[in-house]
Amino acid sequence: MWKISALFVHFLFLSNGYLARAASASNVLPRFRVLVLAEEGGHHIKFSQAAKIWIEQLAADSSFTVDYIQDTSPIDENFLNQYQLFIQLDFPPYTWSERSMNAFQDFMKKGKGGWIGFHHATLLGEFDGYSMWNWFSDFMGGIRWKNYIADFATASVKVEDTTHPCMKGIPRVFTIEKEEWYTYDKSPRTGVKVIASVDESTYYPNSEIKMGDHPVIWTNEKMATRNMYIFMGHSPDLFNNPVYTALFRNVIFWAAEGFEDQK
């Protein structure tokens, strides 16, 4: 009888210790808060769905939180002030209200948090009755969207700035499969810091849709906030590419760095 009681007390002790640790863990403040803006439909939806699963796992493993929105209607200055990192995940630079555009520009100009844009974020021009957001074009290097490889191509991406923190552990050359490589009216290089570019000579199958100097990862160092644009972001299969996920992870923590104490 005494042994049973002793075991029961020991069990309670261990259980209470576990519960206390669990309660303590649940009360730990997140390192930073992330806002993800992603389209609710369209032909990029599978990428966005795969990205959400991957981001949420990273958030759970790395103690940050993530909120999602599917349009820009909630965005104003007070709304953005809640977040230390804004991820524009396959959402174009149009359909934004005047209020949301002004709030985003203020967020970027004043260095209120980090920003990461993917793929559709450079669909710059006149689309669906919306005029081009000229400020956003300037932010992306003064470019305008021109064309894309609709039937996809595999290609090699070459890292130009191997010393950038976002390139830690990333090979100098890596392969991206089945991407719809956008072209623009000019290279953004003169207006941004290029981190990596695609080697158009490696397109498979070959395509006539080329632009010569073709950056695909870049940052605008004129902005007060840390920012990075990554073109690749069409296929959910990208999350099976360990180089791509390493890059995505690196960029999240680089862009959020310095904002972890501003929650």
Protein Blocks (a to p, Z undefined) as FASTA:
>chain_A
ZZmmmmmmmmmmmmmmmmmmmmmmmmpccfbdcdddddfedjklmmmmmmmmmmmmmmmm
nopacdddfbfklpcfklmmmpcbdcdehiafehiafklmmmmmmmmmnopaccddehjl
mmgcdeehiacdfklmmmnoopacfbdcfkopadddddfblmbmklgoiafbdcdehiab
dcdfbdfklmmccfbdcdfklgccddfbdghjacfbdcdfkbmbdcdddfblfbfklmmp
mklmmmmmmmmmmmmgoplmmZZ
